[in-house]
Amino acid sequence: MMLALLMIAAGAPSAGFQDIAALDRAVSAFTGRPIGAEGGARTTVDSRLRLATCPTVAMSWRTEAHDAVVVACAGPAWRIFVPVIRPASAPGATPVTTRAAYAPVVKAAPVIRRGDPIVIEAGTDGFSISREGVALADAAPGARFMVKVDDTRTPVQAIAVASGRATLPGWTN
């Protein structure tokens, strides 16, 4: 991995915090490409970050694929990852579009509804335990939800399996 040390100007906009704009400039210098361009950072570093001021910032590629820049400070210790727009010719690269091309999220229908009586089951070969309770939220298959068990003060977390049936996290039935 290539490693470059870049000096960052101490002119932080707010006392005690790293100048985020200086980090953006340093990442652009490291990649040799401007922000938003192929081979450069996808976006600017989040200006809401409150990183301790670092006199010397180290930069390196996250992987040999050059998919992100690691910006790190040894003292005080912090590290951030800045995603890079990989060239379309790079192996495994995805094309960058101006509009977000997200597939719509399809939620599964709940098999357990709030207030439903349910049985929580957990076990393995030769061992099983079950408890009855009342669902405190709706849950689709595989979703986590809370269950009120009669003789306990605090609810128990369970994973929906089917209508009226759930299991404890970490157990499969």
C-alpha positions in Angstrom: 0.0 0.0 0.0 1.2 3.4 -0.8 1.6 5.8 2.2 1.9 9.5 2.0 2.3 12.0 4.8 0.7 15.3 4.3 1.0 18.3 6.5 -2.4 19.9 7.2 -2.6 23.6 8.0 -3.4 24.3 11.6 -6.0 26.9 10.7 -9.0 24.9 12.1 -12.3 26.8 11.9 -13.1 26.0 15.5 -10.5 25.7 18.3 -9.5 22.1 19.0 -11.1 20.6 15.8 -9.5 19.5 12.6 -10.2 21.7 9.5 -12.5 19.5 7.4 -12.0 21.6 4.3 -8.2 21.0 4.6 -8.9 17.2 4.8 -10.9 17.5 1.5 -8.0 19.3 -0.1 -5.5 16.7 1.2 -7.6 13.8 -0.2 -7.8 15.6 -3.6 -4.0 16.0 -3.6 -3.5 12.4 -2.5 -5.8 11.0 -5.3 -4.7 13.5 -7.8 -8.4 14.1 -8.8 -11.0 16.6 -7.6 -14.0 15.7 -5.5 -16.8 14.1 -7.5 -14.5 13.2 -10.5 -13.7 9.6 -11.5 -10.7 8.6 -9.3 -11.5 11.3 -6.7 -13.5 11.3 -3.5 -17.2 10.7 -4.0 -18.2 13.6 -1.7 -16.7 16.0 0.7 -15.9 14.8 4.2 -18.9 15.4 6.5 -18.5 18.9 7.9 -20.3 17.8 11.1 -17.3 15.7 12.2 -15.5 17.0 15.2 -12.0 15.5 14.9 -9.3 16.5 17.3 -6.7 18.7 15.5 -3.9 16.7 14.1 -0.5 18.2 13.1 0.3 15.4 10.6 -2.3 13.3 8.8 -1.3 10.0 7.2 -3.1 8.9 4.0 -3.1 5.5 2.3 -5.4 3.5 0.1 -7.8 1.2 2.0 -7.2 -1.7 -0.5 -5.2 -2.3 -3.7 -8.5 -1.6 -5.5 -8.2 2.1 -4.5 -11.8 2.2 -3.4 -11.3 4.5 -0.4 -8.7 6.7 1.2 -7.8 6.1 4.8 -7.1 9.4 6.6 -5.5 8.8 10.0 -3.9 10.7 12.8 -1.5 9.0 15.2 -1.9 11.5 18.0 -4.6 12.2 19.0 -5.7 8.8 17.5 -8.6 9.0 14.9 -9.2 7.5 11.5 -11.8 8.1 8.7 -12.5 6.4 5.4 -13.2 8.6 2.3 -14.9 6.6 -0.5 -13.5 7.1 -4.0 -15.2 6.9 -7.4 -13.5 4.1 -9.1 -13.0 4.3 -12.9 -15.5 2.4 -14.9 -12.7 0.3 -16.3 -11.7 -0.9 -12.9 -12.6 -4.5 -12.0 -15.8 -4.6 -10.0 -16.5 -0.9 -10.5 -20.1 0.3 -10.6 -21.1 3.1 -12.9 -21.8 6.4 -11.2 -25.0 8.1 -12.1 -26.3 11.6 -11.3 -29.5 10.2 -9.9 -29.7 7.7 -7.1 -30.6 4.3 -8.6 -31.9 2.6 -5.5 -34.3 -0.3 -5.8 -37.5 0.2 -3.8 -37.5 -1.5 -0.4 -40.2 -4.1 -0.2 -41.2 -4.9 3.3 -42.4 -8.4 4.2 -45.9 -8.5 5.7 -45.9 -9.0 9.5 -46.6 -12.5 10.7 -46.9 -11.2 14.3 -48.9 -8.2 15.3 -48.7 -6.1 18.4 -50.8 -7.7 21.2 -50.8 -11.2 19.6 -50.1 -14.1 22.0 -47.0 -15.8 21.0 -44.8 -18.7 22.0 -41.0 -18.2 22.2 -39.1 -21.4 21.5 -35.4 -22.1 21.7 -33.5 -25.4 21.7 -31.2 -27.9 20.0 -31.3 -31.7 19.6 -32.3 -33.1 23.0 -33.1 -29.8 24.6 -35.9 -27.2 24.1 -37.6 -24.5 26.1 -40.7 -22.4 25.4 -42.4 -19.4 27.0 -45.6 -17.7 26.3 -45.8 -13.9 26.0 -47.5 -11.0 24.2 -45.9 -9.2 21.3 -45.2 -5.5 21.9 -44.7 -4.7 18.2 -45.4 -6.0 14.7 -42.8 -8.3 13.1 -42.1 -9.8 9.8 -40.4 -13.2 9.5 -36.8 -12.8 10.7 -37.4 -9.4 12.3 -36.6 -8.7 15.9 -39.3 -7.5 18.3 -40.0 -7.3 22.0 -42.2 -9.7 23.9 -43.7 -9.2 27.4 -43.4 -12.4 29.3 -45.9 -12.5 32.3 -43.6 -13.1 35.2 -40.8 -10.7 34.2 -40.5 -7.0 34.6 -38.5 -6.3 31.4 -39.5 -7.5 27.9 -37.5 -10.1 26.1 -36.2 -9.7 22.5 -37.3 -12.4 20.1 -37.1 -13.1 16.4 -40.4 -13.7 14.5 -40.6 -17.2 12.9 -44.2 -17.6 11.9 -47.7 -16.5 13.1 -47.7 -16.9 16.9 -44.1 -18.3 16.9 -40.8 -16.8 17.7 -37.3 -17.8 18.8 -34.6 -16.2 20.9 -31.7 -14.5 19.1 -28.8 -16.9 18.5 -31.1 -20.0 18.4 -32.5 -21.7 15.3 -35.4 -24.1 15.3 
